[in-house]
């Protein structure tokens, strides 16, 4: 008869196990392991010895408030001769004796979360189980070490903002392994409405990364639940901070946790996406933030954006917009609910835009489904398809109330971007979402998606032509010219009106004040002639109107008096902030105090007051933001300069993210990569 092992005490070998499971950056003070991979527990017996074939040990692994074998949240298993990595199993790997090395493996599809493991009658250990993208049987398996280093282990990154003609890299501290962040991420799962309504069923669902990523897409915003971030796109940011203020996810997640799950104020799309990316990586799902330039927001699912302008070419506000850019996340996983060739990157969008199944969430939807026009696939394919493929029709609303068509070529879904693996450069992933414009494959995808408007492509105007050209350098604080270039491609003389205007614009298409306008009533062009009309943009006019996005919308409207045809050219420009220079003083080593010497030259023709630099970085600043305020003002052309001290606590390549704030120049970001030695 088998003799049950009489356990006195145990050692969870946290440092060895966590390092082996690539969770050691969370700390080595508790056991954090990945599913489908064995971990080791050393058992010290109170009496008797372990005898192969004679000793027994009953093990029970449980997660959630009401564990059940039916839901997969409870597993009972005994000792086997060898570990079986396809299910919960245990085996002893040490020779006979009173000290036993017990190897335990979870099922590769076990629900993630907090577990209690009961060993016999006296042993009871606790651990956290995460997704395992290194395990071939796990649904999030990714067969590339460099990609895993980027999409799971990297605690910092780059998010692309700006405009599609001028993508601007913004550093971000994901910080998924900073102290306490994993606990916050597990709390987010526990606070989701599905868990509150039926905890047993929700915990069972956590075996499936499709389910988890859909829950996260709802919980990162707070529109239906106790979610993490409150979005705000208009007016001021009283009672919170501007979305531009954030440098990383750590402070946001810590604040949500500390203020009893009240939403953190405020976020916009890149903040929602970055927080979702931090949580996904913390839980073990490979994840990246992507930016779609000229992103359509289609509210009625007809794949068409209808835009209206006034007689000066200025946009009239409507529910359907073209966002200058929009950020979401892609998560890597298998889709057993779909065909096998739809495994891989899945898009999900935590920014609250439209409801899905009655909740503000979006995705996950395979990128391949978007590319192929498979709009019946789960989840939310039509909305994401429209973001990258919608057709745009523009109408002019006249003073007498009538409307007329406007000829314009408006691009949608351009330069879809993410950070390159292992480098800070931009990787263009547009080809993962759409076929080349005009290709047979694109037409097939549009037919499948019943995208008739795009199939009927508006013919480009062959007569009068108008484009907008810009200066080589457009820096905040400078005066510069932009140009409307009108060409007459007809065989006859033309007499036209040209309305050339500019206004501040937020990244999501909401218009601000007028930055400069020119109305020429008699533009005469002979056949084949070209005319270049400048518009001067002065800082004295645009400076106080800019949003934190530094964006200006240029619109040139040409009216042909002879045909009454209206032709519109639109271009958004982004003004460059000054560069932040960072110099590291001292030898960068683990647990050694360093200084960052940070400099910014004031580019504005006015004095900066209340200047403040702040830094943060995973494993550099101890999970905190460190700030240093200047005592003096900084005049035009002068340098703002500080020294900020910090102590790295882990070796490796790290990103120090820097932010500058002042009364006139806000949310200026910079970074410095630092290699920390042991």
Secondary structure as UniProt FT lines:
FT   STRAND          3..4
FT   STRAND          6..11
FT   HELIX           14..20
FT   TURN            21..22
FT   HELIX           24..26
FT   STRAND          32..34
FT   TURN            35..36
FT   STRAND          39..47
FT   TURN            52..54
FT   STRAND          55..56
FT   STRAND          59..63
FT   TURN            69..72
FT   STRAND          74..77
FT   TURN            85..86
FT   STRAND          89..92
FT   STRAND          99..105
FT   TURN            108..109
FT   STRAND          113..119
FT   TURN            120..122
FT   STRAND          123..130
FT   TURN            133..134
FT   TURN            136..137
FT   TURN            139..140
FT   HELIX           145..148
FT   HELIX           149..153
FT   STRAND          156..163
FT   TURN            164..165
FT   STRAND          166..173
FT   TURN            176..177
FT   TURN            179..180
FT   HELIX           181..190
FT   HELIX           193..197
FT   HELIX           199..205
FT   TURN            206..207
FT   HELIX           209..219
FT   STRAND          229..231
FT   TURN            238..239
FT   HELIX           243..245
FT   HELIX           250..258
FT   TURN            259..261
FT   STRAND          264..267
FT   HELIX           269..283
FT   STRAND          287..297
FT   STRAND          304..309
FT   TURN            311..312
FT   STRAND          315..316
FT   STRAND          321..333
FT   TURN            336..337
FT   HELIX           340..342
FT   STRAND          344..348
FT   TURN            357..358
FT   STRAND          363..366
FT   HELIX           367..372
FT   TURN            375..376
FT   TURN            378..380
FT   HELIX           381..389
FT   STRAND          391..397
FT   TURN            399..400
FT   STRAND          403..407
FT   STRAND          414..419
FT   TURN            421..422
FT   STRAND          426..428
FT   HELIX           430..433
FT   TURN            437..438
FT   HELIX           440..448
FT   TURN            449..450
FT   HELIX           452..455
FT   STRAND          464..470
FT   TURN            476..477
FT   STRAND          480..488
FT   STRAND          494..505
FT   TURN            507..508
FT   STRAND          511..525
FT   TURN            527..528
FT   STRAND          530..537
FT   HELIX           539..542
FT   TURN            543..545
FT   TURN            548..549
FT   STRAND          551..560
FT   TURN            561..563
FT   STRAND          566..574
FT   STRAND          580..585
FT   TURN            590..591
FT   STRAND          593..601
FT   STRAND          612..616
FT   TURN            618..620
FT   TURN            622..623
FT   STRAND          626..629
FT   TURN            636..637
FT   STRAND          639..647
FT   STRAND          652..661
FT   STRAND          668..677
//
